[in-house]
Amino acid sequence: MNLQTEKQDWFDDLSEENQKIILEGLAQADNGEVISHEVAIKIFGKYGLE
């Protein structure tokens, strides 16, 4: 078995729906549609998700 020729990207193993969600998130990040970690903690910290 040649590991170099049989490597597969983990992304290809995801469902089409999950691939779509990831690609949408990357596009949002590229467009600057993000929030800082600090803001996320303020929003979700009240739910115990620190």
C-alpha positions in Angstrom: 0.0 0.0 0.0 1.4 3.4 -1.0 0.2 5.9 1.5 1.0 8.8 -0.7 -1.2 7.8 -3.6 -4.0 6.6 -1.3 -4.4 9.7 0.8 -7.9 11.1 0.8 -8.9 14.4 2.0 -11.2 14.1 5.1 -13.5 16.7 3.5 -14.4 14.3 0.7 -15.8 11.9 3.3 -18.3 14.4 4.6 -21.9 14.5 3.5 -22.8 17.1 0.8 -24.8 19.0 3.4 -21.8 19.2 5.8 -19.5 20.3 2.9 -22.0 23.0 2.0 -22.1 24.3 5.6 -18.3 24.4 5.9 -18.0 26.2 2.5 -20.6 28.7 3.5 -18.7 29.4 6.8 -15.5 29.9 4.9 -17.2 32.3 2.5 -18.6 34.2 5.5 -15.1 34.4 7.1 -13.6 35.6 3.8 -16.2 38.4 3.7 -15.4 39.5 7.2 -18.6 38.2 8.6 -17.1 37.0 11.9 -17.1 37.9 15.6 -14.3 37.8 18.1 -13.8 35.1 20.6 -14.4 37.6 23.3 -17.9 38.5 21.9 -18.7 34.8 21.5 -17.9 34.2 25.1 -20.2 37.0 26.1 -23.0 35.6 24.0 -22.6 31.9 24.9 -21.1 32.2 28.3 -24.5 32.5 29.9 -25.2 29.0 28.7 -22.2 27.6 30.4 -20.3 27.3 27.1 -17.1 29.1 28.1 
